[in-house]
Amino acid sequence: MTRIEEMLHLADRLGQVERGGAGADLSLHLALGLEGDVMPYTRQAALAFELLPAAYAWVPPIRSGERIYMACRRMDVAVLHRQWARTLPLAMCGALLRAHAALAREA
């Protein structure tokens, strides 16, 4: 599985789980090639917020029933990367993984 495929697969999985956890945090940390301590990205929106690539901005979330929709927008080409999930941090992590995958595809 390529790095891009890994990021997209993880984003899909985050949209299916009930809540974040240490395993999801580690998978995200490794998929993005982050250094240092693994943080609770999938459980704390403030931490997920910081992982968005510089060329992107967050779109306000939308709640529908027990799910939440989160998207980020690439500012120079107006491309959206979206994610539905059970919690805000999970939705944010899924969207930002899709954004990172899109950037990696361009490189």
matplotlib code that plots the C-alpha trace (Angstrom):
import matplotlib.pyplot as plt

x = [0.0, 1.4, 1.6, -1.3, -3.4, -2.6, -3.8, -7.0, -7.7, -7.2, -9.5, -12.2, -11.7, -12.0, -15.4, -16.6, -15.4, -17.5, -14.7, -11.0, -8.3, -4.7, -4.5, -6.1, -3.8, -0.7, -1.9, -2.4, 1.0, 2.7, 0.7, 1.6, 5.2, 5.0, 7.9, 7.8, 5.2, 1.9, -0.9, -4.6, -5.4, -8.5, -9.9, -9.1, -10.2, -7.6, -4.8, -6.4, -6.8, -3.0, -2.4, -4.1, -1.7, -0.8, -2.6, -5.9, -8.6, -11.3, -15.0, -17.5, -18.8, -22.3, -24.1, -26.7, -28.1, -25.3, -22.7, -20.7, -19.4, -16.1, -14.3, -11.2, -10.7, -7.6, -7.5, -5.7, -7.9, -11.1, -10.9, -12.8, -11.7, -14.7, -15.3, -18.4, -17.7, -19.1, -17.1, -15.6, -11.9, -12.5, -14.1, -11.3, -8.6, -10.3, -10.6, -7.0, -5.7, -7.5, -5.8, -2.4, -3.0, -3.9, -0.7, 1.4, -0.2, 0.9, 4.5]
y = [0.0, 3.4, 6.3, 8.0, 4.8, 4.4, 8.0, 7.5, 4.1, 5.5, 8.5, 5.9, 4.0, 7.1, 7.7, 4.2, 4.1, 5.2, 7.2, 8.0, 6.1, 5.5, 3.1, 5.6, 8.4, 6.2, 5.3, 9.0, 10.0, 7.4, 8.1, 11.8, 11.0, 13.1, 13.2, 13.3, 12.0, 10.6, 13.0, 12.3, 13.8, 11.7, 12.7, 16.4, 18.8, 21.4, 18.9, 17.9, 21.6, 22.0, 19.2, 20.9, 21.7, 25.4, 25.8, 24.8, 26.3, 24.7, 24.9, 25.2, 21.7, 20.5, 18.2, 15.7, 13.3, 11.5, 12.3, 15.4, 16.6, 18.4, 19.8, 21.7, 23.9, 24.4, 28.2, 28.5, 26.2, 25.9, 22.1, 20.5, 17.4, 16.1, 13.6, 12.4, 10.8, 10.3, 13.0, 16.3, 15.2, 12.1, 14.1, 16.7, 13.9, 12.3, 15.5, 16.5, 13.1, 13.5, 17.0, 15.6, 12.7, 15.2, 17.2, 14.1, 13.1, 16.4, 16.0]
z = [0.0, -1.0, 1.5, -0.3, -0.2, 3.5, 4.2, 2.3, 3.8, 7.3, 6.5, 5.4, 8.6, 10.8, 9.2, 10.4, 14.1, 17.0, 18.7, 18.5, 20.4, 20.9, 17.9, 15.5, 16.9, 16.2, 12.7, 11.9, 13.4, 11.3, 8.1, 8.2, 9.2, 12.3, 14.8, 18.6, 20.9, 19.6, 20.7, 21.0, 17.5, 17.0, 20.4, 20.7, 18.0, 18.9, 18.1, 14.8, 13.9, 14.0, 11.5, 8.5, 5.7, 5.3, 2.0, 3.5, 5.7, 7.7, 6.7, 9.5, 10.6, 10.0, 12.4, 11.2, 13.8, 15.4, 12.7, 11.9, 8.6, 8.4, 5.3, 4.6, 1.5, -0.4, -0.8, -4.1, -6.1, -4.0, -3.7, -0.8, 1.2, 3.2, 6.0, 7.9, 11.3, 14.8, 16.4, 15.4, 15.9, 13.8, 11.0, 11.1, 11.0, 8.0, 6.1, 6.8, 5.8, 2.5, 2.1, 2.9, 0.4, -2.3, -1.7, -1.8, -5.1, -6.5, -5.4]

ax = plt.figure().add_subplot(projection="3d")
ax.plot(x, y, z, "-o")
ax.set_aspect("equal")
plt.show()
